[in-house]
């Protein structure tokens, strides 16, 4: 059984997040997106934890589901069958502290095998004087190593995964306040780190350049702050799921283990679904205020200073990867897993129809028709046959699907907090009026 999993999301109690992020809506939108497994997000926040306790029930083996009385239907999402969404308890926290003479700002995803274990983690943070009520993603005055020690003392089945590892401002390898290795951050506890989240601005081939990452699984999640962004990145699992089987699959999903036939468990991590890294907000170096976007080689020629105002550029993910890389771009180590770049369905439909904006009425109408037809957005984009799609969509939309699956895209890189863009059609192929979308 194939499952798409998004293990890093947020609730309405996290800063800059949609008020629509409720358990009911997350469950519904996971079905719309085609996600079978999702992290709860923000379980350290007292109000969110209370709501999760009220609305989720144990499914067994460390998985939870929304209670039937809270389950919602969308009037425009009408697939032949709808699957049940499983939840695991997960959250993101911010560790800000001084270590080895530098201020570190590092975000981590932590996972607990049960509601009870999640509650104990929060209780221990409160006992140590940490304010977990101010934000769904709390800022902790703990070192990364101390946080890992804490969750393992609560329950040895708890897991820590460094979040969006290359992001400049808040990541283990971030250019502004990170480290140069996992070992430098976690010291003797490094063996407990068996997976890292690559983030929106990098993809597996970029991470393959750093041989030290061959010992960890590369995972991808949405970090969604709103419902439509759920599943924009996801892990792909094959087999029956439980909390333990998912974590074991991650333990075994690194290139070194895969290359020597180490994926022995029945549940396997088989790959990831990726944001095109160029579209991520920190792919290139740049200065947003001056609209300056530079490839790392060009930024270095300018001493990493903005050519307009002379201020320091924000050094992006590609540059940071090149700093730590010991392999050339294009080298594919043995044992790496499959991945595919993804463009969300509403963006694809907007471009194919010549519409500006993802929320146009023509996009909205067709979106709901097609996600119902495909049984969810991810299954539609990744698995539906072009022959079946041609029975319900225009030739141009089918061509957009074909190009996306072949990764034939035009990319404009993001920088310094600005998203980049992905285009499936060249400028001369753009249409000036709406296409007929359905037969």
C-alpha positions as CSV (number, residue, x, y, z in Angstrom):
1,X,0.0,0.0,0.0
2,X,1.4,3.4,-1.0
3,X,1.0,6.3,1.4
4,X,1.9,9.9,0.9
5,X,2.9,11.5,4.2
6,X,3.4,15.1,5.3
7,X,5.1,15.1,8.7
8,X,5.7,18.9,9.2
9,X,2.7,21.1,9.3
10,X,1.3,23.8,11.6
11,X,-1.9,24.7,13.4
12,X,-3.8,27.9,13.7
13,X,-1.9,28.6,17.0
14,X,1.4,29.1,15.2
15,X,2.5,32.5,14.1
16,X,1.6,33.6,10.6
17,X,-0.7,30.6,10.1
18,X,-4.2,30.3,8.8
19,X,-7.1,30.2,11.3
20,X,-8.6,27.5,9.1
21,X,-5.9,25.0,10.4
22,X,-8.2,22.9,12.6
23,X,-8.2,19.1,13.1
24,X,-11.4,18.8,11.0
25,X,-10.0,20.9,8.1
26,X,-6.6,19.2,8.2
27,X,-8.3,15.8,8.0
28,X,-10.5,17.0,5.1
29,X,-7.7,18.6,3.1
30,X,-5.4,15.6,3.6
31,X,-8.1,13.6,1.8
32,X,-8.4,16.3,-0.9
33,X,-4.6,16.3,-1.3
34,X,-4.3,12.5,-1.2
35,X,-2.3,12.4,2.0
36,X,-2.7,9.2,4.1
37,X,-0.4,10.2,7.0
38,X,0.1,13.6,8.6
39,X,1.7,15.0,11.7
40,X,-0.5,16.9,14.1
41,X,1.9,19.9,14.2
42,X,2.3,22.2,17.2
43,X,1.5,19.6,19.9
44,X,3.4,21.6,22.5
45,X,0.8,24.4,22.4
46,X,-1.6,23.8,25.3
47,X,-4.8,24.8,23.5
48,X,-3.9,22.8,20.4
49,X,-3.0,19.8,22.5
50,X,-6.4,20.0,24.3
51,X,-8.2,20.2,20.9
52,X,-6.2,17.2,19.6
53,X,-7.0,15.3,22.7
54,X,-10.7,16.0,22.2
55,X,-11.0,15.4,18.5
56,X,-8.5,12.5,17.8
57,X,-8.8,8.9,18.9
58,X,-6.3,6.1,18.9
59,X,-6.2,4.0,15.8
60,X,-3.6,1.7,17.2
61,X,0.2,1.3,16.9
62,X,0.9,5.0,17.6
63,X,-1.5,6.3,14.9
64,X,-4.6,8.4,15.5
65,X,-7.6,9.4,13.5
66,X,-10.2,12.1,13.6
67,X,-13.3,11.0,15.6
68,X,-16.3,10.3,13.3
69,X,-18.4,13.1,14.7
70,X,-15.8,15.7,13.6
71,X,-15.3,14.3,10.1
72,X,-16.3,16.8,7.4
73,X,-17.1,16.5,3.7
74,X,-16.4,19.1,1.0
75,X,-19.4,19.6,-1.3
76,X,-17.1,19.8,-4.3
77,X,-14.8,16.9,-3.5
78,X,-16.7,13.8,-4.5
79,X,-14.4,11.0,-5.3
80,X,-15.7,7.4,-5.7
81,X,-14.0,6.5,-2.4
82,X,-12.3,8.5,0.3
83,X,-9.5,7.1,2.5
84,X,-9.0,7.5,6.2
85,X,-6.2,9.9,7.3
86,X,-3.8,8.8,10.0
87,X,-2.2,11.3,12.4
88,X,1.0,11.0,14.4
89,X,2.0,13.5,17.1
90,X,4.6,15.8,15.7
91,X,5.7,19.4,16.2
92,X,8.4,22.0,15.2
93,X,10.3,23.9,17.8
94,X,12.9,26.6,17.6
95,X,16.2,26.2,19.6
96,X,18.0,29.5,20.0
97,X,21.2,29.4,22.1
98,X,24.9,30.1,22.2
99,X,27.3,27.2,21.4
100,X,30.9,27.1,20.6
101,X,31.2,30.9,20.5
102,X,28.2,31.5,18.2
103,X,24.5,32.1,18.5
104,X,22.6,29.2,17.0
105,X,19.1,29.4,15.6
106,X,18.0,25.9,14.7
107,X,14.5,24.5,14.1
108,X,13.7,20.8,14.7
109,X,10.8,18.5,14.2
110,X,10.1,16.2,17.1
111,X,7.8,13.2,17.1
112,X,6.2,11.2,19.9
113,X,4.8,7.7,19.8
114,X,1.6,8.6,21.7
115,X,-0.6,11.5,22.9
116,X,0.7,10.6,26.4
117,X,4.3,10.9,25.4
118,X,3.6,14.2,23.6
119,X,2.0,15.5,26.8
120,X,5.0,14.5,28.9
121,X,7.4,16.4,26.5
122,X,5.3,19.6,27.0
123,X,5.2,19.0,30.8
124,X,8.9,18.6,31.0
125,X,9.5,21.8,29.0
126,X,7.2,23.7,31.3
127,X,9.0,22.2,34.3
128,X,12.2,23.7,32.9
129,X,10.6,27.1,32.6
130,X,9.9,27.2,28.9
131,X,7.0,29.2,27.5
132,X,5.2,26.9,25.2
133,X,1.9,28.8,25.2
134,X,3.0,31.9,23.2
135,X,3.4,30.2,19.8
136,X,2.6,26.9,18.2
137,X,6.3,26.7,17.3
138,X,7.8,27.7,20.6
139,X,11.2,29.3,21.1
140,X,13.2,27.2,23.5
141,X,16.4,28.3,25.3
142,X,17.7,24.8,24.9
143,X,20.6,23.5,22.8
144,X,19.7,21.0,20.1
145,X,21.5,18.3,22.0
146,X,19.7,19.1,25.3
147,X,16.3,19.0,23.4
148,X,17.2,15.5,22.0
149,X,18.2,14.4,25.5
150,X,14.9,15.6,26.9
151,X,12.7,13.8,24.4
152,X,14.6,10.5,24.7
153,X,14.3,10.7,28.5
154,X,10.5,11.0,28.1
155,X,10.4,8.0,25.7
156,X,13.1,6.3,23.8
157,X,10.7,6.0,20.8
158,X,10.7,9.8,20.4
159,X,12.4,11.1,17.3
160,X,14.1,14.4,16.4
161,X,14.6,15.4,12.7
162,X,16.4,18.7,11.9
163,X,13.9,20.8,10.0
164,X,14.5,22.5,6.6
165,X,18.2,22.0,7.1
166,X,19.6,24.6,4.7
167,X,17.3,27.6,5.4
168,X,19.6,30.6,6.1
169,X,18.1,31.9,9.3
170,X,16.8,28.9,11.3
171,X,18.5,25.6,10.3
172,X,21.3,23.2,11.3
173,X,23.2,24.2,8.1
174,X,21.8,27.7,7.7
175,X,24.3,30.3,6.5
176,X,23.3,32.8,9.3
177,X,23.4,30.7,12.4
178,X,24.0,27.0,11.8
179,X,26.7,24.4,11.9
180,X,28.9,22.7,9.3
181,X,27.9,19.1,10.4
182,X,25.4,17.1,12.3
183,X,28.1,15.9,14.6
184,X,29.1,19.5,15.5
185,X,25.5,20.1,16.6
186,X,24.6,16.9,18.5
187,X,28.1,15.6,19.4
188,X,27.9,12.0,21.0
189,X,24.1,11.9,20.4
190,X,24.5,12.1,16.6
191,X,23.6,8.4,16.0
192,X,20.1,9.3,17.1
193,X,19.7,11.6,14.1
194,X,18.8,9.3,11.2
195,X,16.8,11.6,9.0
196,X,16.9,15.3,7.9
197,X,14.3,17.5,6.2
198,X,15.7,19.0,3.0
199,X,13.3,22.0,2.9
200,X,11.6,23.7,0.0
201,X,14.8,25.3,-1.4
202,X,16.8,22.1,-1.9
203,X,16.1,18.7,-3.5
204,X,17.9,15.3,-3.2
205,X,20.5,15.9,-5.9
206,X,21.7,19.0,-4.1
207,X,22.0,17.0,-0.9
208,X,23.7,14.1,-2.6
209,X,26.7,16.5,-3.0
210,X,27.4,16.3,0.7
211,X,28.7,12.7,1.4
212,X,28.2,13.1,5.2
213,X,24.4,13.0,4.5
214,X,24.7,9.5,3.0
215,X,24.1,8.2,6.5
216,X,20.7,9.9,7.0
217,X,17.4,9.6,5.1
218,X,16.4,12.7,3.1
219,X,12.7,13.6,3.9
220,X,10.5,16.3,2.5
221,X,7.4,17.9,4.1
222,X,5.3,21.0,3.4
223,X,5.8,23.1,6.5
224,X,2.3,24.2,5.6
225,X,1.0,27.4,7.1
226,X,-2.4,27.1,5.3
227,X,-4.6,24.2,4.1
228,X,-3.9,24.5,0.3
229,X,-0.1,24.1,1.0
230,X,-0.5,20.7,2.6
231,X,1.3,18.0,0.6
232,X,3.4,20.4,-1.5
233,X,6.2,18.2,-0.4
234,X,5.7,14.6,0.9
235,X,7.4,11.3,1.8
236,X,6.3,8.2,0.0
237,X,5.9,5.0,2.0
238,X,5.1,1.4,0.9
239,X,3.5,-1.0,3.3
240,X,1.3,-1.0,6.4
241,X,1.9,2.0,8.7
242,X,2.4,2.4,12.4
243,X,4.5,4.9,14.3
244,X,7.3,2.4,14.8
245,X,7.2,1.2,11.2
246,X,7.4,4.7,9.8
247,X,10.4,5.6,12.1
248,X,12.1,2.3,11.2
249,X,11.6,3.0,7.5
250,X,13.3,6.3,8.1
251,X,16.1,4.6,9.9
252,X,16.6,2.3,7.0
253,X,16.0,4.9,4.2
254,X,19.5,6.4,4.0
255,X,21.7,5.7,0.9
256,X,24.3,3.7,2.9
257,X,21.6,1.4,4.3
258,X,19.7,1.0,1.0
259,X,22.9,0.3,-1.0
260,X,23.8,-2.6,1.2
261,X,20.3,-4.0,1.2
262,X,19.5,-2.7,4.6
263,X,15.7,-1.9,4.1
264,X,14.6,-5.1,5.9
265,X,11.3,-3.9,7.5
266,X,8.0,-4.5,5.8
267,X,7.3,-0.7,5.6
268,X,9.8,1.2,3.4
269,X,10.5,4.8,2.5
270,X,10.6,4.7,-1.3
271,X,11.1,8.3,-2.1
272,X,9.9,11.9,-1.9
273,X,7.7,14.4,-3.7
274,X,9.6,17.7,-4.0
275,X,9.0,21.4,-4.5
276,X,11.2,22.4,-7.3
277,X,14.1,24.0,-5.2
278,X,14.3,27.0,-7.5
279,X,10.8,27.9,-6.4
280,X,11.8,27.9,-2.8
281,X,12.3,31.3,-1.1
282,X,16.0,31.0,-0.4
283,X,17.4,29.1,-3.3
284,X,19.8,31.9,-4.7
285,X,21.6,34.6,-2.9
286,X,20.0,38.0,-2.9
287,X,18.6,41.2,-1.4
288,X,14.9,41.4,-1.6
289,X,14.7,45.2,-0.8
290,X,16.8,45.9,-3.9
291,X,15.3,43.1,-6.0
292,X,18.8,41.6,-6.5
293,X,19.0,37.9,-7.2
294,X,22.3,36.3,-7.9
295,X,23.8,32.8,-8.5
296,X,26.3,32.0,-5.8
297,X,29.2,32.4,-8.3
298,X,28.0,36.0,-9.1
299,X,27.5,36.8,-5.5
300,X,31.0,35.8,-4.6
301,X,32.4,38.1,-7.3
302,X,30.6,40.9,-5.5
303,X,32.0,39.8,-2.1
304,X,28.4,38.8,-1.1
305,X,27.4,42.4,-1.0
306,X,24.3,43.9,-2.7
307,X,25.5,45.7,-5.9
308,X,22.7,48.3,-5.4
309,X,23.0,49.3,-1.7
310,X,26.2,47.6,-0.6
311,X,24.5,45.7,2.3
312,X,25.2,42.0,2.9
313,X,23.3,39.6,0.7
314,X,21.2,36.8,2.3
315,X,23.2,33.7,1.3
316,X,20.9,31.1,0.0
317,X,20.6,27.4,0.0
318,X,22.5,26.7,-3.2
319,X,25.5,28.6,-2.0
320,X,25.5,26.9,1.4
321,X,25.3,23.5,-0.3
322,X,28.3,24.4,-2.4
323,X,30.2,25.5,0.7
324,X,29.8,22.0,2.3
325,X,29.8,19.9,-0.8
326,X,32.5,17.3,-1.5
327,X,30.9,16.0,-4.6
328,X,30.2,17.6,-8.0
329,X,26.7,18.4,-9.0
330,X,25.3,15.4,-11.0
331,X,27.0,12.7,-8.9
332,X,24.4,10.1,-7.9
333,X,25.6,8.0,-4.9
334,X,24.6,4.4,-4.6
335,X,21.4,3.7,-2.7
336,X,19.6,7.0,-3.1
337,X,15.8,6.9,-3.3
338,X,13.5,8.1,-6.1
339,X,12.1,11.7,-6.1
340,X,10.0,13.8,-8.3
341,X,9.5,17.5,-8.6
342,X,5.9,18.7,-8.1
343,X,3.9,21.7,-9.2
344,X,0.6,22.1,-7.4
345,X,-2.5,21.4,-9.4
346,X,-4.0,24.9,-9.1
347,X,-0.7,26.4,-10.5
348,X,-0.7,24.0,-13.3
349,X,-4.3,24.7,-14.3
350,X,-3.8,28.5,-14.1
351,X,-0.9,28.4,-16.5
352,X,-2.4,25.9,-18.9
353,X,-5.6,28.0,-19.1
354,X,-3.8,31.4,-19.4
355,X,-5.2,32.6,-16.1
356,X,-3.4,34.9,-13.8
357,X,-3.7,33.7,-10.3
358,X,-4.4,30.3,-8.7
359,X,-7.8,31.4,-7.3
360,X,-9.5,32.3,-10.6
361,X,-12.9,30.9,-11.0
362,X,-12.0,28.8,-14.1
363,X,-9.1,27.2,-12.1
364,X,-11.3,26.6,-9.0
365,X,-14.1,24.9,-11.0
366,X,-11.7,22.6,-12.8
367,X,-9.6,21.9,-9.7
368,X,-12.5,20.3,-7.8
369,X,-13.6,18.3,-10.8
370,X,-10.1,16.9,-11.4
371,X,-9.2,16.1,-7.7
372,X,-12.5,14.2,-7.5
373,X,-11.8,12.4,-10.7
374,X,-8.3,11.5,-9.5
375,X,-9.2,10.6,-5.9
376,X,-7.0,13.4,-4.6
377,X,-4.4,15.9,-5.9
378,X,-1.2,13.8,-5.4
379,X,-2.6,10.6,-6.9
380,X,-4.0,12.7,-9.8
381,X,-0.7,14.5,-10.5
382,X,1.6,11.5,-10.0
383,X,-0.4,8.4,-10.9
384,X,-3.3,9.0,-13.2
385,X,-2.8,7.9,-16.7
386,X,-2.7,10.5,-19.5
387,X,-5.2,8.4,-21.4
388,X,-7.8,8.6,-18.7
389,X,-7.0,12.3,-18.1
390,X,-7.6,13.0,-21.8
391,X,-11.3,11.9,-21.4
392,X,-12.0,14.8,-19.0
393,X,-9.4,17.5,-19.7
394,X,-8.2,19.6,-22.7
395,X,-5.2,18.7,-24.8
396,X,-3.3,21.6,-23.3
397,X,-3.9,20.5,-19.7
398,X,-2.8,16.9,-20.6
399,X,0.3,18.4,-22.2
400,X,1.0,20.3,-18.9
401,X,0.7,17.0,-17.0
402,X,3.1,15.3,-19.4
403,X,5.7,18.0,-19.1
404,X,5.5,18.0,-15.3
405,X,6.0,14.3,-15.2
406,X,9.0,14.6,-17.5
407,X,10.3,17.5,-15.4
408,X,10.3,19.7,-18.4
409,X,10.0,23.1,-16.7
410,X,11.3,26.6,-16.9
411,X,12.6,27.9,-13.5
412,X,13.1,31.3,-12.0
413,X,14.9,31.1,-8.7
414,X,13.7,32.4,-5.4
415,X,15.9,34.5,-3.1
416,X,15.9,36.3,0.3
417,X,12.3,35.3,1.2
418,X,10.9,35.7,-2.3
419,X,9.4,32.6,-4.0
420,X,10.7,31.7,-7.4
421,X,8.5,30.3,-10.2
422,X,8.0,27.2,-12.2
423,X,6.6,27.4,-15.8
424,X,5.5,24.5,-18.0
425,X,5.1,26.6,-21.1
426,X,7.5,29.0,-22.8
427,X,6.5,32.6,-23.3
428,X,5.7,32.1,-26.9
429,X,3.4,29.2,-25.9
430,X,1.3,31.2,-23.5
431,X,-2.4,31.7,-24.4
432,X,-4.2,35.0,-24.2
433,X,-7.6,33.6,-23.5
434,X,-9.1,30.7,-21.6
435,X,-8.8,27.2,-23.0
436,X,-11.8,24.9,-23.1
437,X,-11.1,22.8,-20.1
438,X,-13.6,20.0,-20.2
439,X,-15.1,18.0,-23.0
